[in-house]
Amino acid sequence: MKRKRSELRLPELRVGTPRFGSTAQAAKLAGIGRATLHRWIREGKVPAPRRETIGGVTVRLWSEEDLEKIREYKKARYRKGRGRKKRST
C-alpha cells in the first residue's frame, strides 16, 4: 500500500547529518514559501538535491549545505521588509 505524504515520517531536523529535511522544512528554515522554493528549483536558480524514495514516496532530502545555497540566493535578491531588490542596469 502506498503512503500519502502526510503519513510519511521524515528524519528530525538535525543539522550535521548528511540529509536532514524535506523541501517544505528547508523552505521554512530559509524563510520562504514551499511554492517559492519549488519555483526556484524549476527555474534553475537553486540546485535541488537528489530525489530519494522513502516508504514508497519520493522526496528530496536537504542538507545544511543545500540550505545555505538557498539562503545565499535569497540574501542576494531580497531585502528585509521591502521585497525584491531592484535590478541594476
PyMOL Python script that loads the backbone (N, CA, C, O; Angstrom):
from pymol import cmd

cmd.read_pdbstr("""\
ATOM      1  N   MET A   1       0.838  -1.184   0.000  1.00  0.00           N
ATOM      2  CA  MET A   1       0.000   0.000   0.000  1.00  0.00           C
ATOM      3  C   MET A   1       0.879   1.241   0.000  1.00  0.00           C
ATOM      4  O   MET A   1       1.844   1.330   0.760  1.00  0.00           O
ATOM      5  N   LYS A   2       0.545   2.184  -0.845  1.00  0.00           N
ATOM      6  CA  LYS A   2       1.325   3.409  -0.961  1.00  0.00           C
ATOM      7  C   LYS A   2       0.893   4.410   0.097  1.00  0.00           C
ATOM      8  O   LYS A   2      -0.299   4.609   0.332  1.00  0.00           O
ATOM      9  N   ARG A   3       1.867   5.033   0.728  1.00  0.00           N
ATOM     10  CA  ARG A   3       1.564   6.017   1.767  1.00  0.00           C
ATOM     11  C   ARG A   3       1.360   7.397   1.179  1.00  0.00           C
ATOM     12  O   ARG A   3       1.916   7.730   0.132  1.00  0.00           O
ATOM     13  N   LYS A   4       0.564   8.187   1.856  1.00  0.00           N
ATOM     14  CA  LYS A   4       0.393   9.587   1.489  1.00  0.00           C
ATOM     15  C   LYS A   4       1.536  10.378   2.087  1.00  0.00           C
ATOM     16  O   LYS A   4       2.141   9.958   3.074  1.00  0.00           O
ATOM     17  N   ARG A   5       1.833  11.518   1.493  1.00  0.00           N
ATOM     18  CA  ARG A   5       2.908  12.368   2.022  1.00  0.00           C
ATOM     19  C   ARG A   5       2.672  12.749   3.478  1.00  0.00           C
ATOM     20  O   ARG A   5       3.615  12.821   4.266  1.00  0.00           O
ATOM     21  N   SER A   6       1.420  12.990   3.834  1.00  0.00           N
ATOM     22  CA  SER A   6       1.115  13.408   5.206  1.00  0.00           C
ATOM     23  C   SER A   6       1.405  12.304   6.213  1.00  0.00           C
ATOM     24  O   SER A   6       1.615  12.585   7.393  1.00  0.00           O
ATOM     25  N   GLU A   7       1.420  11.045   5.760  1.00  0.00           N
ATOM     26  CA  GLU A   7       1.693   9.930   6.658  1.00  0.00           C
ATOM     27  C   GLU A   7       3.181   9.598   6.742  1.00  0.00           C
ATOM     28  O   GLU A   7       3.598   8.816   7.596  1.00  0.00           O
ATOM     29  N   LEU A   8       3.975  10.190   5.860  1.00  0.00           N
ATOM     30  CA  LEU A   8       5.395   9.889   5.797  1.00  0.00           C
ATOM     31  C   LEU A   8       6.138  10.504   6.973  1.00  0.00           C
ATOM     32  O   LEU A   8       5.968  11.686   7.270  1.00  0.00           O
ATOM     33  N   ARG A   9       6.942   9.722   7.627  1.00  0.00           N
ATOM     34  CA  ARG A   9       7.757  10.206   8.737  1.00  0.00           C
ATOM     35  C   ARG A   9       9.171  10.467   8.228  1.00  0.00           C
ATOM     36  O   ARG A   9       9.910   9.532   7.918  1.00  0.00           O
ATOM     37  N   LEU A  10       9.537  11.727   8.146  1.00  0.00           N
ATOM     38  CA  LEU A  10      10.882  12.095   7.715  1.00  0.00           C
ATOM     39  C   LEU A  10      11.783  12.232   8.931  1.00  0.00           C
ATOM     40  O   LEU A  10      11.300  12.399  10.051  1.00  0.00           O
ATOM     41  N   PRO A  11      13.086  12.162   8.713  1.00  0.00           N
ATOM     42  CA  PRO A  11      14.004  12.324   9.838  1.00  0.00           C
ATOM     43  C   PRO A  11      13.827  13.680  10.505  1.00  0.00           C
ATOM     44  O   PRO A  11      13.444  14.655   9.858  1.00  0.00           O
ATOM     45  N   GLU A  12      14.105  13.733  11.782  1.00  0.00           N
ATOM     46  CA  GLU A  12      14.072  15.009  12.508  1.00  0.00           C
ATOM     47  C   GLU A  12      15.104  15.949  11.906  1.00  0.00           C
ATOM     48  O   GLU A  12      16.092  15.513  11.316  1.00  0.00           O
ATOM     49  N   LEU A  13      14.864  17.226  12.059  1.00  0.00           N
ATOM     50  CA  LEU A  13      15.831  18.211  11.584  1.00  0.00           C
ATOM     51  C   LEU A  13      17.051  18.194  12.505  1.00  0.00           C
ATOM     52  O   LEU A  13      17.026  18.761  13.598  1.00  0.00           O
ATOM     53  N   ARG A  14      18.076  17.560  12.063  1.00  0.00           N
ATOM     54  CA  ARG A  14      19.318  17.509  12.834  1.00  0.00           C
ATOM     55  C   ARG A  14      20.424  18.032  11.961  1.00  0.00           C
ATOM     56  O   ARG A  14      20.890  17.341  11.056  1.00  0.00           O
ATOM     57  N   VAL A  15      20.844  19.242  12.223  1.00  0.00           N
ATOM     58  CA  VAL A  15      21.937  19.817  11.458  1.00  0.00           C
ATOM     59  C   VAL A  15      23.179  19.003  11.759  1.00  0.00           C
ATOM     60  O   VAL A  15      23.413  18.603  12.899  1.00  0.00           O
ATOM     61  N   GLY A  16      23.971  18.761  10.731  1.00  0.00           N
ATOM     62  CA  GLY A  16      25.169  17.963  10.898  1.00  0.00           C
ATOM     63  C   GLY A  16      25.019  16.567  10.328  1.00  0.00           C
ATOM     64  O   GLY A  16      26.016  15.877  10.112  1.00  0.00           O
ATOM     65  N   THR A  17      23.787  16.140  10.082  1.00  0.00           N
ATOM     66  CA  THR A  17      23.578  14.846   9.443  1.00  0.00           C
ATOM     67  C   THR A  17      23.625  15.057   7.934  1.00  0.00           C
ATOM     68  O   THR A  17      23.358  16.165   7.469  1.00  0.00           O
ATOM     69  N   PRO A  18      23.955  14.033   7.162  1.00  0.00           N
ATOM     70  CA  PRO A  18      24.100  14.215   5.713  1.00  0.00           C
ATOM     71  C   PRO A  18      22.845  14.767   5.041  1.00  0.00           C
ATOM     72  O   PRO A  18      22.945  15.702   4.247  1.00  0.00           O
ATOM     73  N   ARG A  19      21.699  14.230   5.329  1.00  0.00           N
ATOM     74  CA  ARG A  19      20.428  14.713   4.773  1.00  0.00           C
ATOM     75  C   ARG A  19      19.458  14.824   5.930  1.00  0.00           C
ATOM     76  O   ARG A  19      19.300  13.877   6.701  1.00  0.00           O
ATOM     77  N   PHE A  20      18.800  15.982   6.064  1.00  0.00           N
ATOM     78  CA  PHE A  20      18.033  16.171   7.290  1.00  0.00           C
ATOM     79  C   PHE A  20      16.603  16.607   7.137  1.00  0.00           C
ATOM     80  O   PHE A  20      15.868  16.549   8.123  1.00  0.00           O
ATOM     81  N   GLY A  21      16.149  17.039   5.986  1.00  0.00           N
ATOM     82  CA  GLY A  21      14.782  17.534   5.954  1.00  0.00           C
ATOM     83  C   GLY A  21      14.171  17.555   4.580  1.00  0.00           C
ATOM     84  O   GLY A  21      14.863  17.418   3.571  1.00  0.00           O
ATOM     85  N   SER A  22      12.862  17.730   4.550  1.00  0.00           N
ATOM     86  CA  SER A  22      12.105  17.767   3.301  1.00  0.00           C
ATOM     87  C   SER A  22      12.188  19.154   2.674  1.00  0.00           C
ATOM     88  O   SER A  22      12.749  20.082   3.257  1.00  0.00           O
ATOM     89  N   THR A  23      11.624  19.276   1.482  1.00  0.00           N
ATOM     90  CA  THR A  23      11.592  20.566   0.791  1.00  0.00           C
ATOM     91  C   THR A  23      10.789  21.583   1.601  1.00  0.00           C
ATOM     92  O   THR A  23      11.190  22.742   1.711  1.00  0.00           O
ATOM     93  N   ALA A  24       9.668  21.159   2.164  1.00  0.00           N
ATOM     94  CA  ALA A  24       8.854  22.072   2.973  1.00  0.00           C
ATOM     95  C   ALA A  24       9.628  22.542   4.204  1.00  0.00           C
ATOM     96  O   ALA A  24       9.556  23.714   4.572  1.00  0.00           O
ATOM     97  N   GLN A  25      10.366  21.632   4.838  1.00  0.00           N
ATOM     98  CA  GLN A  25      11.156  22.008   6.015  1.00  0.00           C
ATOM     99  C   GLN A  25      12.294  22.947   5.625  1.00  0.00           C
ATOM    100  O   GLN A  25      12.586  23.898   6.349  1.00  0.00           O
ATOM    101  N   ALA A  26      12.939  22.687   4.486  1.00  0.00           N
ATOM    102  CA  ALA A  26      14.032  23.549   4.024  1.00  0.00           C
ATOM    103  C   ALA A  26      13.514  24.950   3.720  1.00  0.00           C
ATOM    104  O   ALA A  26      14.160  25.940   4.062  1.00  0.00           O
ATOM    105  N   ALA A  27      12.348  25.034   3.077  1.00  0.00           N
ATOM    106  CA  ALA A  27      11.757  26.339   2.769  1.00  0.00           C
ATOM    107  C   ALA A  27      11.442  27.102   4.045  1.00  0.00           C
ATOM    108  O   ALA A  27      11.697  28.303   4.134  1.00  0.00           O
ATOM    109  N   LYS A  28      10.893  26.412   5.025  1.00  0.00           N
ATOM    110  CA  LYS A  28      10.553  27.060   6.296  1.00  0.00           C
ATOM    111  C   LYS A  28      11.804  27.585   6.993  1.00  0.00           C
ATOM    112  O   LYS A  28      11.806  28.704   7.508  1.00  0.00           O
ATOM    113  N   LEU A  29      12.864  26.785   7.012  1.00  0.00           N
ATOM    114  CA  LEU A  29      14.109  27.219   7.651  1.00  0.00           C
ATOM    115  C   LEU A  29      14.759  28.387   6.912  1.00  0.00           C
ATOM    116  O   LEU A  29      15.446  29.208   7.520  1.00  0.00           O
ATOM    117  N   ALA A  30      14.539  28.459   5.601  1.00  0.00           N
ATOM    118  CA  ALA A  30      15.106  29.550   4.805  1.00  0.00           C
ATOM    119  C   ALA A  30      14.230  30.804   4.849  1.00  0.00           C
ATOM    120  O   ALA A  30      14.648  31.874   4.405  1.00  0.00           O
ATOM    121  N   GLY A  31      13.015  30.667   5.386  1.00  0.00           N
ATOM    122  CA  GLY A  31      12.125  31.819   5.488  1.00  0.00           C
ATOM    123  C   GLY A  31      11.403  32.144   4.198  1.00  0.00           C
ATOM    124  O   GLY A  31      11.064  33.302   3.951  1.00  0.00           O
ATOM    125  N   ILE A  32      11.161  31.135   3.370  1.00  0.00           N
ATOM    126  CA  ILE A  32      10.419  31.329   2.126  1.00  0.00           C
ATOM    127  C   ILE A  32       9.302  30.300   2.067  1.00  0.00           C
ATOM    128  O   ILE A  32       9.258  29.379   2.882  1.00  0.00           O
ATOM    129  N   GLY A  33       8.417  30.450   1.122  1.00  0.00           N
ATOM    130  CA  GLY A  33       7.321  29.510   0.955  1.00  0.00           C
ATOM    131  C   GLY A  33       7.756  28.275   0.178  1.00  0.00           C
ATOM    132  O   GLY A  33       8.718  28.317  -0.589  1.00  0.00           O
ATOM    133  N   ARG A  34       7.048  27.192   0.382  1.00  0.00           N
ATOM    134  CA  ARG A  34       7.355  25.942  -0.320  1.00  0.00           C
ATOM    135  C   ARG A  34       7.213  26.131  -1.832  1.00  0.00           C
ATOM    136  O   ARG A  34       8.034  25.631  -2.601  1.00  0.00           O
ATOM    137  N   ALA A  35       6.177  26.849  -2.255  1.00  0.00           N
ATOM    138  CA  ALA A  35       5.966  27.083  -3.686  1.00  0.00           C
ATOM    139  C   ALA A  35       7.110  27.905  -4.281  1.00  0.00           C
ATOM    140  O   ALA A  35       7.522  27.674  -5.418  1.00  0.00           O
ATOM    141  N   THR A  36       7.614  28.855  -3.513  1.00  0.00           N
ATOM    142  CA  THR A  36       8.744  29.670  -3.971  1.00  0.00           C
ATOM    143  C   THR A  36       9.971  28.793  -4.177  1.00  0.00           C
ATOM    144  O   THR A  36      10.661  28.919  -5.189  1.00  0.00           O
ATOM    145  N   LEU A  37      10.246  27.909  -3.229  1.00  0.00           N
ATOM    146  CA  LEU A  37      11.404  27.029  -3.367  1.00  0.00           C
ATOM    147  C   LEU A  37      11.238  26.107  -4.573  1.00  0.00           C
ATOM    148  O   LEU A  37      12.189  25.900  -5.326  1.00  0.00           O
ATOM    149  N   HIS A  38      10.050  25.557  -4.763  1.00  0.00           N
ATOM    150  CA  HIS A  38       9.807  24.713  -5.937  1.00  0.00           C
ATOM    151  C   HIS A  38      10.016  25.505  -7.227  1.00  0.00           C
ATOM    152  O   HIS A  38      10.574  24.972  -8.186  1.00  0.00           O
ATOM    153  N   ARG A  39       9.586  26.757  -7.272  1.00  0.00           N
ATOM    154  CA  ARG A  39       9.773  27.591  -8.460  1.00  0.00           C
ATOM    155  C   ARG A  39      11.255  27.851  -8.711  1.00  0.00           C
ATOM    156  O   ARG A  39      11.711  27.770  -9.851  1.00  0.00           O
ATOM    157  N   TRP A  40      12.015  28.165  -7.650  1.00  0.00           N
ATOM    158  CA  TRP A  40      13.453  28.406  -7.798  1.00  0.00           C
ATOM    159  C   TRP A  40      14.165  27.165  -8.329  1.00  0.00           C
ATOM    160  O   TRP A  40      15.084  27.275  -9.141  1.00  0.00           O
ATOM    161  N   ILE A  41      13.747  25.990  -7.877  1.00  0.00           N
ATOM    162  CA  ILE A  41      14.338  24.736  -8.366  1.00  0.00           C
ATOM    163  C   ILE A  41      14.000  24.555  -9.840  1.00  0.00           C
ATOM    164  O   ILE A  41      14.879  24.262 -10.650  1.00  0.00           O
ATOM    165  N   ARG A  42      12.739  24.728 -10.184  1.00  0.00           N
ATOM    166  CA  ARG A  42      12.282  24.555 -11.563  1.00  0.00           C
ATOM    167  C   ARG A  42      12.995  25.510 -12.515  1.00  0.00           C
ATOM    168  O   ARG A  42      13.329  25.140 -13.641  1.00  0.00           O
ATOM    169  N   GLU A  43      13.228  26.747 -12.056  1.00  0.00           N
ATOM    170  CA  GLU A  43      13.873  27.762 -12.891  1.00  0.00           C
ATOM    171  C   GLU A  43      15.395  27.654 -12.868  1.00  0.00           C
ATOM    172  O   GLU A  43      16.081  28.397 -13.570  1.00  0.00           O
ATOM    173  N   GLY A  44      15.927  26.728 -12.060  1.00  0.00           N
ATOM    174  CA  GLY A  44      17.370  26.514 -12.007  1.00  0.00           C
ATOM    175  C   GLY A  44      18.126  27.537 -11.175  1.00  0.00           C
ATOM    176  O   GLY A  44      19.343  27.670 -11.307  1.00  0.00           O
ATOM    177  N   LYS A  45      17.420  28.255 -10.326  1.00  0.00           N
ATOM    178  CA  LYS A  45      18.056  29.290  -9.508  1.00  0.00           C
ATOM    179  C   LYS A  45      18.780  28.706  -8.301  1.00  0.00           C
ATOM    180  O   LYS A  45      19.783  29.259  -7.851  1.00  0.00           O
ATOM    181  N   VAL A  46      18.281  27.601  -7.781  1.00  0.00           N
ATOM    182  CA  VAL A  46      18.960  26.864  -6.706  1.00  0.00           C
ATOM    183  C   VAL A  46      18.994  25.393  -7.103  1.00  0.00           C
ATOM    184  O   VAL A  46      18.023  24.880  -7.660  1.00  0.00           O
ATOM    185  N   PRO A  47      20.096  24.713  -6.824  1.00  0.00           N
ATOM    186  CA  PRO A  47      20.170  23.286  -7.185  1.00  0.00           C
ATOM    187  C   PRO A  47      19.336  22.437  -6.227  1.00  0.00           C
ATOM    188  O   PRO A  47      19.308  22.686  -5.022  1.00  0.00           O
ATOM    189  N   ALA A  48      18.674  21.453  -6.768  1.00  0.00           N
ATOM    190  CA  ALA A  48      17.859  20.546  -5.957  1.00  0.00           C
ATOM    191  C   ALA A  48      18.694  19.326  -5.583  1.00  0.00           C
ATOM    192  O   ALA A  48      19.464  18.831  -6.405  1.00  0.00           O
ATOM    193  N   PRO A  49      18.551  18.842  -4.364  1.00  0.00           N
ATOM    194  CA  PRO A  49      19.248  17.608  -4.008  1.00  0.00           C
ATOM    195  C   PRO A  49      18.622  16.413  -4.733  1.00  0.00           C
ATOM    196  O   PRO A  49      17.509  16.491  -5.254  1.00  0.00           O
ATOM    197  N   ARG A  50      19.351  15.335  -4.749  1.00  0.00           N
ATOM    198  CA  ARG A  50      18.877  14.115  -5.404  1.00  0.00           C
ATOM    199  C   ARG A  50      17.582  13.630  -4.744  1.00  0.00           C
ATOM    200  O   ARG A  50      17.406  13.759  -3.533  1.00  0.00           O
ATOM    201  N   ARG A  51      16.695  13.079  -5.545  1.00  0.00           N
ATOM    202  CA  ARG A  51      15.436  12.538  -5.018  1.00  0.00           C
ATOM    203  C   ARG A  51      15.683  11.162  -4.428  1.00  0.00           C
ATOM    204  O   ARG A  51      16.467  10.378  -4.962  1.00  0.00           O
ATOM    205  N   GLU A  52      15.011  10.874  -3.327  1.00  0.00           N
ATOM    206  CA  GLU A  52      15.121   9.576  -2.674  1.00  0.00           C
ATOM    207  C   GLU A  52      13.720   9.057  -2.381  1.00  0.00           C
ATOM    208  O   GLU A  52      12.801   9.841  -2.146  1.00  0.00           O
ATOM    209  N   THR A  53      13.557   7.749  -2.397  1.00  0.00           N
ATOM    210  CA  THR A  53      12.270   7.138  -2.112  1.00  0.00           C
ATOM    211  C   THR A  53      12.292   6.553  -0.708  1.00  0.00           C
ATOM    212  O   THR A  53      13.138   5.724  -0.373  1.00  0.00           O
ATOM    213  N   ILE A  54      11.340   7.003   0.105  1.00  0.00           N
ATOM    214  CA  ILE A  54      11.210   6.520   1.481  1.00  0.00           C
ATOM    215  C   ILE A  54       9.781   6.029   1.656  1.00  0.00           C
ATOM    216  O   ILE A  54       8.832   6.802   1.524  1.00  0.00           O
ATOM    217  N   GLY A  55       9.632   4.761   1.949  1.00  0.00           N
ATOM    218  CA  GLY A  55       8.291   4.204   2.162  1.00  0.00           C
ATOM    219  C   GLY A  55       7.378   4.369   0.968  1.00  0.00           C
ATOM    220  O   GLY A  55       6.173   4.560   1.134  1.00  0.00           O
ATOM    221  N   GLY A  56       7.930   4.298  -0.236  1.00  0.00           N
ATOM    222  CA  GLY A  56       7.119   4.419  -1.443  1.00  0.00           C
ATOM    223  C   GLY A  56       6.817   5.839  -1.872  1.00  0.00           C
ATOM    224  O   GLY A  56       6.101   6.044  -2.853  1.00  0.00           O
ATOM    225  N   VAL A  57       7.343   6.824  -1.164  1.00  0.00           N
ATOM    226  CA  VAL A  57       7.120   8.231  -1.500  1.00  0.00           C
ATOM    227  C   VAL A  57       8.457   8.853  -1.886  1.00  0.00           C
ATOM    228  O   VAL A  57       9.445   8.702  -1.167  1.00  0.00           O
ATOM    229  N   THR A  58       8.493   9.547  -3.012  1.00  0.00           N
ATOM    230  CA  THR A  58       9.714  10.185  -3.472  1.00  0.00           C
ATOM    231  C   THR A  58       9.811  11.583  -2.866  1.00  0.00           C
ATOM    232  O   THR A  58       8.893  12.394  -2.989  1.00  0.00           O
ATOM    233  N   VAL A  59      10.931  11.846  -2.217  1.00  0.00           N
ATOM    234  CA  VAL A  59      11.163  13.148  -1.577  1.00  0.00           C
ATOM    235  C   VAL A  59      12.579  13.605  -1.874  1.00  0.00           C
ATOM    236  O   VAL A  59      13.432  12.816  -2.279  1.00  0.00           O
ATOM    237  N   ARG A  60      12.812  14.887  -1.668  1.00  0.00           N
ATOM    238  CA  ARG A  60      14.167  15.426  -1.710  1.00  0.00           C
ATOM    239  C   ARG A  60      14.579  15.664  -0.262  1.00  0.00           C
ATOM    240  O   ARG A  60      13.855  16.310   0.496  1.00  0.00           O
ATOM    241  N   LEU A  61      15.722  15.151   0.113  1.00  0.00           N
ATOM    242  CA  LEU A  61      16.227  15.387   1.466  1.00  0.00           C
ATOM    243  C   LEU A  61      17.357  16.402   1.372  1.00  0.00           C
ATOM    244  O   LEU A  61      18.334  16.204   0.650  1.00  0.00           O
ATOM    245  N   TRP A  62      17.205  17.485   2.112  1.00  0.00           N
ATOM    246  CA  TRP A  62      18.125  18.617   2.044  1.00  0.00           C
ATOM    247  C   TRP A  62      19.189  18.524   3.127  1.00  0.00           C
ATOM    248  O   TRP A  62      18.933  18.015   4.218  1.00  0.00           O
ATOM    249  N   SER A  63      20.376  19.015   2.823  1.00  0.00           N
ATOM    250  CA  SER A  63      21.463  19.070   3.789  1.00  0.00           C
ATOM    251  C   SER A  63      21.673  20.524   4.206  1.00  0.00           C
ATOM    252  O   SER A  63      21.053  21.432   3.652  1.00  0.00           O
ATOM    253  N   GLU A  64      22.535  20.735   5.168  1.00  0.00           N
ATOM    254  CA  GLU A  64      22.852  22.096   5.606  1.00  0.00           C
ATOM    255  C   GLU A  64      23.498  22.884   4.462  1.00  0.00           C
ATOM    256  O   GLU A  64      23.240  24.079   4.318  1.00  0.00           O
ATOM    257  N   GLU A  65      24.330  22.236   3.654  1.00  0.00           N
ATOM    258  CA  GLU A  65      24.957  22.907   2.507  1.00  0.00           C
ATOM    259  C   GLU A  65      23.901  23.356   1.500  1.00  0.00           C
ATOM    260  O   GLU A  65      23.972  24.467   0.975  1.00  0.00           O
ATOM    261  N   ASP A  66      22.923  22.491   1.232  1.00  0.00           N
ATOM    262  CA  ASP A  66      21.832  22.845   0.318  1.00  0.00           C
ATOM    263  C   ASP A  66      21.045  24.032   0.852  1.00  0.00           C
ATOM    264  O   ASP A  66      20.695  24.947   0.107  1.00  0.00           O
ATOM    265  N   LEU A  67      20.774  24.007   2.141  1.00  0.00           N
ATOM    266  CA  LEU A  67      20.029  25.086   2.783  1.00  0.00           C
ATOM    267  C   LEU A  67      20.808  26.402   2.701  1.00  0.00           C
ATOM    268  O   LEU A  67      20.215  27.465   2.511  1.00  0.00           O
ATOM    269  N   GLU A  68      22.110  26.332   2.841  1.00  0.00           N
ATOM    270  CA  GLU A  68      22.947  27.541   2.754  1.00  0.00           C
ATOM    271  C   GLU A  68      22.878  28.150   1.351  1.00  0.00           C
ATOM    272  O   GLU A  68      22.884  29.373   1.212  1.00  0.00           O
ATOM    273  N   LYS A  69      22.813  27.317   0.315  1.00  0.00           N
ATOM    274  CA  LYS A  69      22.690  27.820  -1.060  1.00  0.00           C
ATOM    275  C   LYS A  69      21.380  28.569  -1.246  1.00  0.00           C
ATOM    276  O   LYS A  69      21.336  29.587  -1.936  1.00  0.00           O
ATOM    277  N   ILE A  70      20.306  28.063  -0.628  1.00  0.00           N
ATOM    278  CA  ILE A  70      19.011  28.754  -0.696  1.00  0.00           C
ATOM    279  C   ILE A  70      19.112  30.109  -0.007  1.00  0.00           C
ATOM    280  O   ILE A  70      18.656  31.121  -0.539  1.00  0.00           O
ATOM    281  N   ARG A  71      19.710  30.120   1.169  1.00  0.00           N
ATOM    282  CA  ARG A  71      19.844  31.377   1.929  1.00  0.00           C
ATOM    283  C   ARG A  71      20.685  32.399   1.175  1.00  0.00           C
ATOM    284  O   ARG A  71      20.365  33.587   1.179  1.00  0.00           O
ATOM    285  N   GLU A  72      21.756  31.950   0.530  1.00  0.00           N
ATOM    286  CA  GLU A  72      22.604  32.861  -0.246  1.00  0.00           C
ATOM    287  C   GLU A  72      21.831  33.463  -1.413  1.00  0.00           C
ATOM    288  O   GLU A  72      21.933  34.662  -1.670  1.00  0.00           O
ATOM    289  N   TYR A  73      21.058  32.642  -2.121  1.00  0.00           N
ATOM    290  CA  TYR A  73      20.264  33.146  -3.236  1.00  0.00           C
ATOM    291  C   TYR A  73      19.244  34.163  -2.743  1.00  0.00           C
ATOM    292  O   TYR A  73      19.062  35.216  -3.354  1.00  0.00           O
ATOM    293  N   LYS A  74      18.585  33.848  -1.644  1.00  0.00           N
ATOM    294  CA  LYS A  74      17.580  34.751  -1.081  1.00  0.00           C
ATOM    295  C   LYS A  74      18.227  36.070  -0.655  1.00  0.00           C
ATOM    296  O   LYS A  74      17.696  37.143  -0.941  1.00  0.00           O
ATOM    297  N   LYS A  75      19.359  35.990   0.020  1.00  0.00           N
ATOM    298  CA  LYS A  75      20.036  37.189   0.513  1.00  0.00           C
ATOM    299  C   LYS A  75      20.477  38.097  -0.636  1.00  0.00           C
ATOM    300  O   LYS A  75      20.424  39.321  -0.516  1.00  0.00           O
ATOM    301  N   ALA A  76      20.911  37.504  -1.745  1.00  0.00           N
ATOM    302  CA  ALA A  76      21.372  38.281  -2.891  1.00  0.00           C
ATOM    303  C   ALA A  76      20.226  38.976  -3.630  1.00  0.00           C
ATOM    304  O   ALA A  76      20.463  39.943  -4.353  1.00  0.00           O
ATOM    305  N   ARG A  77      19.005  38.505  -3.462  1.00  0.00           N
ATOM    306  CA  ARG A  77      17.898  39.039  -4.245  1.00  0.00           C
ATOM    307  C   ARG A  77      16.767  39.679  -3.467  1.00  0.00           C
ATOM    308  O   ARG A  77      15.893  40.307  -4.066  1.00  0.00           O
ATOM    309  N   TYR A  78      16.757  39.539  -2.150  1.00  0.00           N
ATOM    310  CA  TYR A  78      15.666  40.089  -1.351  1.00  0.00           C
ATOM    311  C   TYR A  78      16.199  40.986  -0.245  1.00  0.00           C
ATOM    312  O   TYR A  78      17.287  40.765   0.287  1.00  0.00           O
ATOM    313  N   ARG A  79      15.400  42.018   0.095  1.00  0.00           N
ATOM    314  CA  ARG A  79      15.724  42.901   1.212  1.00  0.00           C
ATOM    315  C   ARG A  79      14.686  42.707   2.297  1.00  0.00           C
ATOM    316  O   ARG A  79      13.506  42.516   2.003  1.00  0.00           O
ATOM    317  N   LYS A  80      15.103  42.753   3.517  1.00  0.00           N
ATOM    318  CA  LYS A  80      14.188  42.530   4.628  1.00  0.00           C
ATOM    319  C   LYS A  80      13.097  43.602   4.645  1.00  0.00           C
ATOM    320  O   LYS A  80      13.380  44.798   4.708  1.00  0.00           O
ATOM    321  N   GLY A  81      11.859  43.150   4.587  1.00  0.00           N
ATOM    322  CA  GLY A  81      10.721  44.045   4.716  1.00  0.00           C
ATOM    323  C   GLY A  81      10.381  44.854   3.491  1.00  0.00           C
ATOM    324  O   GLY A  81       9.365  45.549   3.482  1.00  0.00           O
ATOM    325  N   ARG A  82      11.206  44.786   2.443  1.00  0.00           N
ATOM    326  CA  ARG A  82      10.933  45.611   1.271  1.00  0.00           C
ATOM    327  C   ARG A  82      10.874  44.807  -0.012  1.00  0.00           C
ATOM    328  O   ARG A  82      10.916  45.391  -1.095  1.00  0.00           O
ATOM    329  N   GLY A  83      10.780  43.513   0.068  1.00  0.00           N
ATOM    330  CA  GLY A  83      10.646  42.690  -1.139  1.00  0.00           C
ATOM    331  C   GLY A  83      11.932  42.540  -1.907  1.00  0.00           C
ATOM    332  O   GLY A  83      13.028  42.640  -1.356  1.00  0.00           O
ATOM    333  N   ARG A  84      11.775  42.296  -3.198  1.00  0.00           N
ATOM    334  CA  ARG A  84      12.939  42.039  -4.045  1.00  0.00           C
ATOM    335  C   ARG A  84      13.765  43.294  -4.283  1.00  0.00           C
ATOM    336  O   ARG A  84      13.242  44.409  -4.294  1.00  0.00           O
ATOM    337  N   LYS A  85      15.052  43.096  -4.472  1.00  0.00           N
ATOM    338  CA  LYS A  85      15.939  44.201  -4.809  1.00  0.00           C
ATOM    339  C   LYS A  85      15.663  44.622  -6.237  1.00  0.00           C
ATOM    340  O   LYS A  85      15.268  43.807  -7.071  1.00  0.00           O
ATOM    341  N   LYS A  86      15.870  45.889  -6.512  1.00  0.00           N
ATOM    342  CA  LYS A  86      15.703  46.383  -7.873  1.00  0.00           C
ATOM    343  C   LYS A  86      16.875  45.927  -8.711  1.00  0.00           C
ATOM    344  O   LYS A  86      18.002  45.823  -8.228  1.00  0.00           O
ATOM    345  N   ARG A  87      16.592  45.655  -9.983  1.00  0.00           N
ATOM    346  CA  ARG A  87      17.661  45.228 -10.887  1.00  0.00           C
ATOM    347  C   ARG A  87      18.568  46.404 -11.192  1.00  0.00           C
ATOM    348  O   ARG A  87      18.109  47.520 -11.435  1.00  0.00           O
ATOM    349  N   SER A  88      19.855  46.136 -11.174  1.00  0.00           N
ATOM    350  CA  SER A  88      20.795  47.196 -11.556  1.00  0.00           C
ATOM    351  C   SER A  88      21.056  47.059 -13.044  1.00  0.00           C
ATOM    352  O   SER A  88      21.243  45.953 -13.552  1.00  0.00           O
ATOM    353  N   THR A  89      21.067  48.182 -13.738  1.00  0.00           N
ATOM    354  CA  THR A  89      21.237  48.138 -15.189  1.00  0.00           C
ATOM    355  C   THR A  89      22.617  48.507 -15.619  1.00  0.00           C
ATOM    356  O   THR A  89      22.910  48.515 -16.815  1.00  0.00           O
TER     357      THR A  89
END
""", "prot")
cmd.dss("prot")
cmd.show_as("cartoon", "prot")
cmd.util.cbc("prot")
cmd.orient("prot")
